[in-house]
């Protein structure tokens, strides 16, 4: 069932972006401007498990490095079927590959880069402030349909977006 919703969300984004022919694995939709393929996964996982699942298929949790990439990811989230998300109580946040698990004062992406040095690091009001290393603080980041980056608790099971570089023509 989630597969049908994924196809519907992908069709919406293809219509919005003009589509593209590429060498992307099944389930990935390509942002023609960046040459990056994205796959929205409806089976919710904790942030570490989502990171590992993306890596298992040769991808990584999505990392927006430009405003345009972030807005493309947000379009994916806006087009998703929230009722199709399984395993999550709070279906509105979708995991991205951003965290401050190593040092609560420094938000990094899964490539090990500080996000304030990669080009995109705009947070929703009150998010991304990293108050402490305490486990009750949010240490992972995601995106929702209308806000900038959102911090959230890594142990919470959320849908997530994998990304992979593809060849486009």
C-alpha positions as CSV (number, residue, x, y, z in Angstrom):
1,X,0.0,0.0,0.0
2,X,2.8,2.5,0.9
3,X,4.3,1.8,-2.5
4,X,1.2,3.1,-4.3
5,X,1.4,6.3,-2.1
6,X,5.1,6.7,-3.0
7,X,4.2,6.4,-6.7
8,X,1.5,9.1,-6.3
9,X,3.9,11.4,-4.5
10,X,6.5,10.9,-7.2
11,X,4.0,11.6,-9.9
12,X,3.1,14.9,-8.2
13,X,6.7,15.9,-8.0
14,X,7.4,14.9,-11.6
15,X,4.5,17.1,-12.7
16,X,5.9,20.0,-10.6
17,X,9.5,19.6,-11.8
18,X,8.9,18.6,-15.5
19,X,10.2,15.1,-15.1
20,X,13.6,13.7,-16.0
21,X,15.1,10.6,-17.7
22,X,17.9,9.1,-15.6
23,X,19.7,6.1,-14.2
24,X,18.0,6.2,-10.8
25,X,17.1,3.1,-8.8
26,X,13.5,2.2,-8.4
27,X,11.6,4.5,-6.1
28,X,13.9,7.4,-6.5
29,X,12.8,10.7,-8.0
30,X,15.5,12.9,-9.5
31,X,15.8,16.6,-9.0
32,X,17.1,17.6,-12.5
33,X,18.8,20.7,-11.2
34,X,21.0,18.9,-8.7
35,X,21.3,15.4,-10.3
36,X,20.3,13.9,-7.0
37,X,17.7,11.1,-6.7
38,X,15.5,11.1,-3.6
39,X,13.3,8.3,-2.1
40,X,10.7,8.9,0.5
41,X,10.4,5.9,2.8
42,X,7.1,5.5,4.6
43,X,8.2,2.8,7.0
44,X,9.2,4.9,10.0
45,X,12.5,4.3,11.7
46,X,14.6,6.0,14.4
47,X,17.3,8.3,12.9
48,X,20.2,5.9,13.3
49,X,18.2,3.0,11.7
50,X,17.1,5.3,8.9
51,X,20.7,6.3,8.3
52,X,21.8,2.7,8.2
53,X,18.9,1.6,5.9
54,X,19.8,4.3,3.3
55,X,23.5,3.2,3.5
56,X,22.5,-0.4,2.9
57,X,21.1,0.5,-0.5
58,X,24.1,2.7,-1.4
59,X,22.5,6.0,-0.6
60,X,22.5,8.3,2.4
61,X,19.9,10.2,4.4
62,X,19.1,13.3,2.4
63,X,21.3,16.3,3.0
64,X,20.0,19.6,1.6
65,X,23.1,21.8,0.8
66,X,21.2,24.5,-1.0
67,X,17.9,26.3,-0.6
68,X,16.7,24.7,-3.9
69,X,17.5,21.2,-2.7
70,X,15.7,21.9,0.6
71,X,12.6,23.2,-1.3
72,X,12.6,20.1,-3.5
73,X,12.7,17.9,-0.4
74,X,9.9,19.9,1.1
75,X,7.8,19.4,-2.0
76,X,8.3,15.6,-1.6
77,X,7.0,15.9,2.0
78,X,4.1,18.1,1.0
79,X,3.1,15.5,-1.6
80,X,3.3,12.5,0.7
81,X,0.4,10.5,2.0
82,X,0.6,10.9,5.8
83,X,-1.9,8.1,6.3
84,X,0.5,5.7,4.6
85,X,3.3,6.3,7.1
86,X,3.6,3.2,9.3
87,X,5.3,2.8,12.7
88,X,5.2,6.5,13.7
89,X,2.9,8.4,16.1
90,X,4.1,11.8,14.8
91,X,4.1,11.6,11.0
92,X,4.8,15.2,10.1
93,X,8.6,15.2,10.5
94,X,10.7,13.4,7.9
95,X,14.3,12.5,8.8
96,X,17.2,14.2,7.0
97,X,20.9,13.4,7.3
98,X,21.6,16.1,9.9
99,X,22.5,15.7,13.6
100,X,24.5,17.0,16.5
101,X,25.2,13.7,18.2
102,X,28.9,14.3,18.4
103,X,28.7,17.8,19.9
104,X,25.4,19.4,20.8
105,X,26.8,22.8,19.7
106,X,27.7,21.7,16.2
107,X,25.1,20.4,13.6
108,X,26.7,18.1,11.0
109,X,25.4,16.2,8.0
110,X,26.1,12.5,7.4
111,X,29.1,13.5,5.3
112,X,30.7,14.9,8.4
113,X,30.4,18.5,7.3
114,X,29.2,21.3,9.6
115,X,25.9,22.4,8.0
116,X,26.6,26.1,8.7
117,X,29.5,25.7,6.2
118,X,27.6,23.8,3.4
119,X,25.3,26.5,2.2
120,X,21.9,25.6,3.8
121,X,21.3,25.8,7.5
122,X,18.1,27.7,8.0
123,X,16.2,26.5,11.1
124,X,12.5,27.0,12.2
125,X,12.1,29.3,15.1
126,X,13.3,27.7,18.3
127,X,15.0,24.8,16.5
128,X,18.6,23.9,16.1
129,X,19.8,25.7,19.2
130,X,21.3,22.6,20.8
131,X,21.0,23.2,24.5
132,X,22.9,20.2,25.9
133,X,24.2,16.7,25.2
134,X,21.3,15.3,27.4
135,X,19.3,12.5,25.8
136,X,16.1,14.4,26.4
137,X,17.2,17.1,23.9
138,X,16.6,16.8,20.2
139,X,19.8,15.8,18.4
140,X,18.6,14.9,14.9
141,X,16.9,17.0,12.2
142,X,14.1,16.7,9.7
143,X,11.8,18.5,7.4
144,X,8.1,19.0,7.4
145,X,5.7,20.4,4.8
146,X,5.9,24.1,5.7
147,X,8.8,25.0,8.0
148,X,12.6,25.3,7.8
149,X,14.8,22.6,9.4
150,X,13.3,21.1,12.5
151,X,15.2,19.4,15.4
152,X,13.7,16.3,16.8
153,X,14.5,13.3,19.1
154,X,16.6,10.8,17.3
155,X,14.9,7.8,19.0
156,X,11.5,8.7,17.5
157,X,10.4,6.6,14.6
158,X,9.8,8.9,11.6
159,X,9.6,8.5,7.8
160,X,12.8,9.5,6.0
161,X,14.3,10.5,2.7
162,X,17.3,8.7,1.1
163,X,19.4,10.4,-1.6
164,X,21.7,9.1,-4.2
165,X,23.7,10.8,-7.0
166,X,22.5,9.8,-10.5
167,X,23.4,10.3,-14.1
168,X,20.7,12.4,-15.8
169,X,20.2,13.0,-19.5
